[in-house]
Amino acid sequence: MAKRIAVLSDPHGLLRPEVLAAIDGCDAIIHGGDINKPEIIDRLKEIAPVYVVRGNNDKEWAEHIPATLTFQIEDCRFFLVHNKKEVPKDLTGIDAVIFGHSHKYFEQTIDGRLWLNPGSCGKRRFDQEITLAILTVDGSTLSVEKIVIQP
């Protein structure tokens, strides 16, 4: 049975009601860091299980959160990191790389592997869109829906 996965990053302390509405009913949440407040993770865990990494702005309170995370949903293996520059060269067995940091939405398949930055779903930076993504994972098949939040 296909799973709906919310992919978020860089809220920087702001969890918008529109984001909560967009991810309601998801089976899991992948979070690319720069959370800034532990209450955000607590709130997300009320919705679904959360896979999360620490961002460069996540300080002492987040020391227990890993900098990278590898996990599997259905038949897809994910590598999660805040900054794309920290992705290892060897991605053997990884189907999707999820990252954040730049606040800019990015979705591309490179060498058969999905690379996804959901952008920032929190505070607006410059004139960039406020975005997140919904991944549908069905066995080993991934499909992505970009969600733009109108504040």
N, C-alpha and C positions, 0 to 999 in steps of 0.2 A: 504494500500500500504506500503510495507516494506521501512524502513528508514535506510540509511547508516550514521553511526555516527563515527566520528574520535575520538579516545581516546588518549590523549597526556599527558605527564608529564615531569617535570624536564628539560626544555630546558636550564635553567641557562643563559638566555640572547642570546642564539644562535637559530635562526629559520632557519633551513637548507632549501635550495631550494628543495631538495629531499623530505622533509617532506611536503612542500607546494604542490608539485606535487602529492604525495600519498593521500592527503586529499581533493584534488580538486573535486568538485561535491558532497561532503558530505552534508547531510541535517542539521547536527548539529555537534558541537565539544564539547567534555568533556575534561576539563583540570585539572589535579591533582596538580597544583601549582609548586612552585619554578620557577617562570616566570622570575623574576629579572628585566624586563623592560616593562613598560606599552605599548610600541610600539608593542610588540608581541601580546598582546590581541587585540589591535586596528587592526592589520593585519589579525588576525584570524576572527574577526567580519566581515571583508570584504568578507569572504568565506561563513560563516554560523553563526547562533546564537551560542553563547558560554556559556556553564555552567562551572564556574571556582571557585576554592577555593584558598585561600592564602597558600603558603608554608612557611617553616621556614626561607627561605632566602628572602622572599618578605617583604621588610621593609616599611617605612613610606608611600610611594606612593600607597601601596596596602591595607592600613588600611580599606578602604571601601569594600574590597573583603571578603566574609565570610570565616570562618575557616572550616565550614561544609555546605553541601547543600543537600537537598532532593528534588527531582523533578521527573516528569513522562514524558516518551516518549512512544507514543502508549499506550499499556496496561502495560508497565513495570515501576516499581518504582525503582529509583536509590538513593543510598546514596554515596556522594562524600566527601572525606577527603584527606588531604595530607599524613598524617602518619597513618598507619594501627593501631598503638597503641591507637589512639583516636577514634576508631570505638566503638559505644555504644554496650552494651551487648544485649539490646532488639532491634532486627531488624525486628519486626513484620511488615508485609506488604512490606518489601523491597525485590526486586527480584535480585538486583545486587549491590555489593559494589565495588566502584572504588577508588583506592588510588595510591600514588606515593612514593616519598621519597627515596626508596632504590636503585633506578636506575636499578633494576633487574626485568625483565619480569616475571610475575606470573599470571597464569590462572588456576582456579580450581573451580569446583562446590562442595560446602560444604552444606549439609542439603538442597539441592534443590536451593541454591542461588549461583549465579556467583560471584566470587571474582577475580578482575582483576587489576593488576598493569601493565600499558603499558610499563614500563621501562622508560629510558631516551631517548628523541629524540634530545637532544642538544649536549653539550660537552661530549666527551667520558670520562668515569671514569674507571680507572684501565684498564682491557682488556675486559670490558663488551660490549655486542652488543649495537648498537644504534637502538632502537625499538619504535614502536607505535602499536596501534591496530585499526582495523576497526570492529565496531559492526554492525551487521544487526539486526534491531528490527522489527519484523513482528507480530503485535498484542501483544501477551504475550510470543512470542518465541524470544530468543536471540541466535545469533551465532557469533563467534569471529574469526577474521583472524589476525594473528600476522604478522606484517610488519617489516622486517629487512632492515635498511638503510645501504648501502655500501658507506662510505664517500669517 
